[in-house]
Amino acid sequence: VDGPHALFNSREGDTALSLNGTSQSAATTAQVVDTTGSFVVSAFVNLSTAHGAGPFTALSQDGATQSGFQLGYSPAANCPGATAPCWTFSMPDSASGTTATSVYSSVPVTAGEWTYLVAEHNVVDDTLQLWVCEIGTPEDPALGEPVTSQTARAGTAWAAGGVFAVGRSKSATGSANWWPGAIDNVRVYSGQVLAESKIRRGCQGAEPADFGGDPVELDPTVEG
């Protein structure tokens, strides 16, 4: 389907992956993220207006019995102090445990519109951080300003050595939390965020071509 860059005329031919929320996902053939270290993952997501209760996972990486991290949507009941659903970034506290550290957005979820999500696992500060940037629609665009949430990591980082997945997570019984909607422009970086201004660039639709084709200009883990 048309992605946000095509809809907002920042990149012709931009297409997104459309998923049915029940059985569709995409995955690599090998590990991508070192979950024991600092990393950043990001994507443009669009949650279907016909979605169910959730939770739903946009990005994750498989461990042996559960995902090493999950970035996606949580229903209101899972969002502390909230009366509406929220965006969330979560990492289990151990490879086989039942508790997790999660950071929740203060930005409400608007189904049917594109949103830019950026999640950081920072082993230097021992934190999880989530940036949420509302894109709006071509008829009613948002300001393109990321809103940040942060929490201290409670557990110890552990290695999830499975595949990197788009549109689902993993549980002890198999694939779970299928994403109902579209996902576009997935990016993965090694290291912690050093240049928050580059998150704003990404939110506002910047492309490497806008900087002479240099992808570093959109890499938030590189200063300058």
C-alpha positions as CSV (number, residue, x, y, z in Angstrom):
1,V,0.0,0.0,0.0
2,D,1.1,3.6,-0.2
3,G,3.5,4.6,2.5
4,P,3.7,7.9,4.4
5,H,6.5,9.3,2.2
6,A,4.3,8.8,-0.9
7,L,1.2,10.2,0.7
8,F,3.1,13.3,1.9
9,N,5.1,13.6,-1.4
10,S,8.5,13.3,0.2
11,R,9.5,10.1,-1.8
12,E,7.8,8.9,-4.9
13,G,7.0,5.2,-5.1
14,D,7.1,4.6,-1.3
15,T,5.2,1.5,-0.4
16,A,4.5,0.0,3.0
17,L,3.8,-3.6,4.1
18,S,0.1,-4.2,4.8
19,L,-0.6,-6.9,7.3
20,N,-3.9,-8.6,8.2
21,G,-3.4,-8.8,12.0
22,T,-4.0,-12.6,12.2
23,S,-1.3,-14.5,10.2
24,Q,0.9,-12.1,8.2
25,S,4.4,-10.9,9.1
26,A,7.9,-10.6,7.7
27,A,11.2,-11.7,9.1
28,T,14.9,-11.9,8.4
29,T,16.7,-15.3,8.2
30,A,19.1,-14.5,11.0
31,Q,19.7,-12.3,14.1
32,V,19.9,-8.5,13.4
33,V,19.9,-6.8,16.8
34,D,22.4,-7.4,19.7
35,T,19.9,-7.2,22.5
36,T,22.7,-7.3,25.1
37,G,24.0,-3.9,23.9
38,S,22.6,-0.5,23.1
39,F,20.4,-0.4,20.0
40,V,17.8,1.7,18.3
41,V,14.9,0.5,16.1
42,S,12.4,2.7,14.3
43,A,9.4,2.5,11.9
44,F,6.5,4.3,10.5
45,V,3.3,2.4,11.6
46,N,-0.4,2.7,10.8
47,L,-2.8,0.8,13.0
48,S,-6.0,-0.3,11.2
49,T,-9.2,1.4,12.4
50,A,-10.7,-2.1,12.5
51,H,-8.1,-3.4,14.9
52,G,-9.1,-5.7,17.9
53,A,-8.1,-5.4,21.5
54,G,-4.4,-5.9,21.3
55,P,-1.6,-5.8,22.2
56,F,0.0,-5.7,18.7
57,T,3.7,-5.8,17.8
58,A,5.2,-3.8,15.0
59,L,8.9,-4.8,15.5
60,S,10.6,-7.6,17.6
61,Q,13.4,-10.1,17.7
62,D,12.9,-13.7,18.7
63,G,14.4,-15.4,21.7
64,A,14.1,-19.0,22.5
65,T,10.6,-18.7,24.1
66,Q,9.7,-15.0,23.8
67,S,10.8,-11.9,22.0
68,G,13.9,-10.1,23.2
69,F,12.1,-6.8,22.7
70,Q,8.7,-5.6,21.4
71,L,7.7,-2.2,19.9
72,G,4.1,-1.6,19.3
73,Y,0.6,-1.0,20.7
74,S,-0.9,-1.7,24.1
75,P,-4.6,-1.5,25.1
76,A,-5.5,1.0,27.8
77,A,-5.6,-1.6,30.5
78,N,-1.9,-2.2,30.0
79,C,-0.9,1.5,30.0
80,P,-0.3,2.7,33.6
81,G,-2.5,5.6,34.6
82,A,-4.0,5.9,31.1
83,T,-7.6,5.7,30.0
84,A,-6.7,5.2,26.3
85,P,-4.4,2.9,24.4
86,C,-0.7,3.8,24.2
87,W,2.5,3.0,22.2
88,T,5.0,0.9,24.1
89,F,8.5,-0.5,24.0
90,S,9.1,-3.5,26.2
91,M,12.0,-5.9,27.0
92,P,11.6,-9.0,29.2
93,D,13.8,-8.9,32.3
94,S,15.3,-12.3,31.6
95,A,15.3,-14.9,28.9
96,S,12.7,-17.1,30.5
97,G,11.1,-14.8,33.1
98,T,7.5,-13.5,33.2
99,T,8.3,-9.8,34.1
100,A,9.4,-7.1,31.7
101,T,10.5,-3.5,31.7
102,S,8.2,-1.3,29.5
103,V,8.1,2.4,28.6
104,Y,4.7,3.8,27.6
105,S,3.9,6.8,25.5
106,S,2.0,9.8,26.7
107,V,0.9,10.4,23.1
108,P,-2.5,8.8,22.4
109,V,-2.9,6.2,19.6
110,T,-4.8,7.4,16.6
111,A,-5.8,4.5,14.4
112,G,-5.8,5.0,10.6
113,E,-3.0,7.6,10.7
114,W,0.7,7.2,10.3
115,T,2.9,7.5,13.4
116,Y,6.7,7.4,13.7
117,L,8.1,5.3,16.5
118,V,11.7,5.2,17.7
119,A,12.8,2.9,20.5
120,E,16.1,2.9,22.3
121,H,17.7,0.3,24.6
122,N,20.6,2.2,26.4
123,V,23.0,0.0,28.4
124,V,25.1,3.0,29.3
125,D,22.3,4.7,31.2
126,D,20.4,1.4,31.8
127,T,17.2,2.8,30.3
128,L,14.5,2.2,27.8
129,Q,13.3,5.3,25.8
130,L,10.5,5.8,23.3
131,W,9.9,8.6,20.9
132,V,6.5,9.0,19.3
133,C,5.8,11.4,16.5
134,E,2.3,11.9,15.1
135,I,2.3,12.4,11.3
136,G,-1.3,13.2,10.8
137,T,-2.8,13.0,7.3
138,P,-2.0,14.9,4.1
139,E,-5.2,16.9,4.6
140,D,-4.4,17.6,8.3
141,P,-0.7,17.1,8.9
142,A,0.7,17.1,12.4
143,L,3.6,19.3,13.6
144,G,6.1,16.4,13.3
145,E,7.5,16.9,16.9
146,P,8.7,13.7,18.7
147,V,7.5,13.2,22.3
148,T,9.8,11.3,24.6
149,S,9.1,8.8,27.4
150,Q,11.8,7.0,29.4
151,T,12.0,4.4,32.2
152,A,14.9,2.7,34.1
153,R,15.7,-0.9,33.0
154,A,14.8,-3.3,35.8
155,G,16.3,-6.5,34.4
156,T,19.6,-7.6,32.9
157,A,20.1,-7.5,29.2
158,W,20.1,-10.9,27.6
159,A,20.7,-12.3,24.2
160,A,17.7,-12.9,21.9
161,G,19.5,-14.7,19.1
162,G,16.6,-15.3,16.7
163,V,15.2,-13.6,13.7
164,F,14.1,-10.0,13.5
165,A,10.4,-9.8,12.9
166,V,8.0,-7.2,11.4
167,G,4.4,-7.5,12.3
168,R,4.5,-10.0,15.2
169,S,6.2,-11.1,18.4
170,K,7.0,-14.5,19.8
171,S,5.6,-16.3,22.8
172,A,6.1,-19.8,24.3
173,T,3.3,-21.1,22.1
174,G,4.5,-19.5,18.8
175,S,3.9,-16.3,17.0
176,A,1.7,-13.7,18.7
177,N,0.4,-10.1,18.8
178,W,0.0,-9.9,15.0
179,W,0.0,-6.3,13.6
180,P,-3.3,-5.2,12.0
181,G,-2.3,-2.4,9.6
182,A,0.7,-1.1,7.7
183,I,4.5,-0.7,8.6
184,D,7.1,1.2,6.6
185,N,10.7,2.4,6.6
186,V,12.1,0.0,9.3
187,R,15.5,1.1,10.5
188,V,17.9,-0.6,13.0
189,Y,21.0,1.0,14.6
190,S,23.7,-0.2,16.9
191,G,24.4,2.1,19.9
192,Q,22.4,4.7,21.9
193,V,20.9,7.9,20.7
194,L,23.5,10.7,20.5
195,A,21.7,13.1,18.1
196,E,18.0,13.5,19.0
197,S,17.7,16.1,16.2
198,K,18.0,13.2,13.7
199,I,14.9,11.6,15.1
200,R,13.0,14.9,14.3
201,R,14.4,14.7,10.8
202,G,13.0,11.2,10.4
203,C,9.7,12.2,11.8
204,Q,9.4,15.0,9.3
205,G,10.0,12.7,6.3
206,A,13.7,13.3,5.6
207,E,15.5,10.9,3.4
208,P,19.2,10.2,2.8
209,A,18.7,11.7,-0.7
210,D,18.0,15.0,1.0
211,F,21.6,15.0,2.4
212,G,23.5,13.9,-0.7
213,G,22.6,10.2,-0.1
214,D,24.4,10.0,3.2
215,P,22.5,7.6,5.5
216,V,24.5,8.9,8.5
217,E,22.4,12.1,8.4
218,L,19.5,10.1,9.6
219,D,21.4,7.9,12.1
220,P,20.6,9.1,15.6
221,T,23.4,7.0,17.1
222,V,26.0,9.2,15.3
223,E,26.7,12.8,16.4
224,G,27.1,15.6,14.0
